[in-house]
Amino acid sequence: MTTPRDYGTGARLFHWVTAVLVTVQVAAGVAMTTEAIAELNDALFILHKGMGCVFLPLMGLRLAWKLSHPVEALPPGAPEPPRRLAALTHNALYALLFILPVSGYIRTVGDGYPIEMLDALGIPPLVTGIPEIAHVMMVVHAVAAYSLVALVAAHLAASVHHGLGEPDGVLARIWPPVRREGD
């Protein structure tokens, strides 16, 4: 099967919506555990848990889109080692963006804490009263979050490399299209 060289509008939209949500999630995740802003912790926890509930269906839709509209991480003609590294990085990012909401959910409801968004929608917890597993999920969630930040940093560094260091059109494939005057 041949794959298009550039990402289409759907893939670009999923990419940038995910990027914004990840940025907010990481900021809320760090801030909600910071004692210096303790008066905001409850609101930040509620925001973080609610956005986590959005991530799982978003990533399900994004994965379905990716599978039905395949595009290689680097275009054909790029050297093989960077192509493999790009594919590995993209797959790891996808995996982490599934692991994080699942581990966060199990950690929260497993310890008996509410997820206000789901409660408001009348969706009961799938599991409760499993504090040992909830503790393991807390560790999984933390390791996955730090791993995500590291991979996003590598992804951003590669983007800068492809956009500024060695402009080769790779960044333009996912960047929102820019109309030039006269187009």
C-alpha positions in Angstrom: 0.0 0.0 0.0 1.4 3.4 -0.9 1.1 6.2 1.6 0.7 9.9 1.0 3.7 12.1 1.6 1.9 14.7 3.7 -0.5 14.5 6.6 -4.0 15.5 5.7 -6.3 17.9 7.5 -7.7 15.3 9.8 -4.2 14.1 11.0 -3.0 17.7 11.4 -6.1 18.5 13.4 -5.6 15.5 15.7 -1.9 16.3 16.1 -2.4 19.9 17.1 -5.4 19.3 19.4 -3.4 16.6 21.1 -0.4 18.9 21.4 -2.5 21.6 23.1 -4.2 19.1 25.4 -0.9 17.4 26.4 0.6 20.9 27.2 -2.4 21.7 29.4 -2.3 18.2 31.0 1.4 18.4 31.8 1.1 21.9 33.2 -1.9 21.0 35.3 -0.3 17.7 36.5 2.8 19.6 37.7 0.9 22.5 39.2 -1.6 20.4 41.1 1.2 18.8 43.1 2.9 22.1 43.8 2.5 23.3 47.4 3.1 26.9 46.4 -0.3 27.1 44.8 -2.2 24.7 47.2 -5.4 26.8 47.0 -5.7 25.7 43.3 -4.9 22.1 43.8 -8.5 20.8 43.9 -9.5 22.7 40.8 -6.4 21.5 39.0 -7.0 17.9 40.0 -10.6 18.1 38.7 -9.3 19.7 35.4 -6.6 17.1 35.0 -9.0 14.2 35.7 -11.6 15.6 33.4 -9.2 16.1 30.5 -7.8 12.6 31.1 -11.3 11.4 30.4 -11.2 13.2 27.0 -7.9 11.7 26.0 -8.9 8.1 25.8 -11.7 8.6 23.3 -9.6 11.2 21.5 -6.7 8.8 21.1 -9.1 6.0 20.0 -10.4 8.3 17.2 -6.8 9.4 16.4 -5.6 5.9 16.1 -8.5 4.9 13.9 -7.7 7.9 11.7 -4.0 7.0 11.6 -4.8 3.4 10.6 -7.2 4.4 7.9 -5.1 7.3 6.6 -1.5 5.9 6.8 1.4 8.3 6.4 5.0 7.4 7.2 6.7 9.3 10.0 9.5 10.4 7.5 8.9 10.5 3.8 10.2 7.8 1.4 13.7 8.6 0.5 14.8 9.5 4.0 17.7 7.4 5.4 16.5 4.2 7.1 17.8 4.7 10.6 16.1 8.1 11.1 12.9 6.6 9.5 12.9 3.8 12.1 13.6 6.2 14.9 10.8 8.5 13.9 8.4 5.5 13.6 9.5 4.2 17.0 9.0 7.7 18.6 5.6 8.1 17.1 4.5 4.6 18.2 5.9 5.3 21.8 4.0 8.6 21.9 0.8 6.9 20.9 1.3 4.1 23.5 2.0 6.6 26.3 -1.1 8.6 25.3 -3.2 5.5 25.9 -1.3 4.4 29.0 -1.7 7.7 30.8 -5.5 8.0 30.9 -5.9 4.3 31.7 -3.4 4.4 34.5 -4.7 7.7 35.8 -8.3 6.4 35.8 -7.4 3.1 37.6 -5.2 5.0 40.1 -8.0 7.5 40.9 -11.1 5.2 41.1 -9.1 2.3 42.5 -8.3 4.4 45.5 -11.9 5.5 45.8 -11.5 9.1 44.5 -14.2 10.6 42.2 -13.8 11.6 38.6 -16.2 14.5 38.6 -16.7 14.6 34.8 -17.8 10.9 34.7 -19.9 11.4 37.8 -21.7 14.3 36.2 -22.4 12.1 33.2 -23.8 9.4 35.4 -21.0 7.0 34.5 -20.1 4.8 37.5 -16.5 3.7 38.2 -15.5 0.5 36.5 -13.3 -0.6 39.5 -13.1 0.5 43.1 -11.4 -0.6 46.3 -8.1 -1.8 44.8 -5.6 0.4 46.6 -2.6 -1.9 45.9 -3.3 -1.8 42.2 -4.1 1.9 42.4 -0.6 2.5 44.0 1.0 0.6 41.1 -0.9 2.7 38.6 0.2 5.8 40.4 3.8 4.8 39.7 3.0 3.7 36.1 1.3 7.1 35.5 4.3 9.0 36.9 6.8 7.0 34.8 4.6 7.4 31.7 4.2 11.1 32.3 8.0 11.7 32.6 8.6 9.5 29.6 6.0 11.5 27.6 7.7 14.7 28.5 11.1 13.3 27.4 9.7 12.0 24.1 7.8 15.3 23.4 11.1 17.1 24.0 12.9 14.8 21.5 10.0 15.2 19.0 10.3 19.0 19.4 14.0 18.9 18.9 13.5 16.8 15.7 10.9 19.3 14.5 13.4 22.2 15.0 16.1 20.2 13.2 13.8 19.5 10.3 12.4 23.1 10.2 15.5 25.2 10.9 18.6 23.1 11.2 18.1 21.0 8.0 15.0 22.3 6.3 13.8 19.3 4.3 10.1 19.8 4.2 9.4 17.3 7.0 8.0 19.9 9.4 5.8 21.3 6.7 4.0 18.0 6.4 2.3 18.4 9.8 2.4 22.2 10.1 -0.9 23.9 9.4 -1.0 25.0 5.8 -0.2 28.6 5.2 -1.8 30.4 2.3 0.4 32.8 0.5 -0.8 36.1 -0.9 -2.2 35.5 -4.4 -3.1 31.8 -3.8 
